[in-house]
Structure formats: structure tokens, C-alpha cells
């Protein structure tokens, strides 16, 4: 079963990475439209929200009984 667990881990990382890239692009397009700045606001915003959501998932997983 170890091979199947590794596959799920790889798929989870791939899905998370693709969602992060797509959200950075979408927010980047919106930020270019809203702000006339060379500062990468989209990356800052998406990374901040992503860290917050990852924290929520980590807390939720830590409170689950592994029985």
C-alpha cells in the first residue's frame, strides 16, 4: 500500500501547485488592471491566502483521530 500512498501525495502536490499557479495568474491579471504598480501584489495576496488556508487544513488534520 505504500506505493498508493505515495501516488496520492504526488497527486496532492500536483493539484495544489496547479491551483496555486492558476490563482496567481488570475489574480495577477486582475491586479494589473486595478493597480498600476510594478510591485507583485498578486503573488503576495495569493501566497498570503494560501498560507492561511494551509494553516486551516493543518489544524483540521491535526484534530482528526488517526485511529
N, C-alpha and C positions, 0 to 999 in steps of 0.2 A: 504493500500500500504506500510505501514511501515515494515511489515514482509518481503516483497520482497526486499526492500532497504537493510535491514539487511542481507539478503541472499547474495546479490551482494557484500556487504562489506566483509562478511566472505569468499566468493569465491575469492575476490581480494587479501585478506591477504594470503589465502592458496596457490594461484598461485604464488604470489610474494615470499613467503617463500620457495616453492619448487624450483623455478628458482634460488634463492639465494643459496640454498643448492647444487643443481646440478652444478652451476658455481663454487662454492668454491671447490667442489670435482675435477672437471675437471682441473681447474687452479692449484689446489694442486698437482695433478699428473704431470702436465707439469712443475711446479716449482721444484718438487723433481728431475725430470730429468735434468733440466737446472742448478739448484743451489744445491750445496752440503752444505746446511746450516740448522741449527735447528730452525732458525727464521721463523715464519709463514708468509712468503711472500704472499702466495695465499690469505689468509684472509685479509691482508692489501690491496692488489690490488683489490680484489672483493668488499670489503666494500667501498673503495675509489671511484671506478667506480659506484657502486650502489648509493652512496650518491650524486654523480654528476648527475646521471640520475634522481633520485628522485627530485632533485632541479629543473631540466629542466621541469619535469612533473608538479611540484608545480607552477612554473612560468606560464606555459601554461594554467593550470586550473584557476589560479588567473586572467588571462586576458580574460577569457570567460565570456560573459554576461549571468547571470543566469536567464534572462527573460524566 
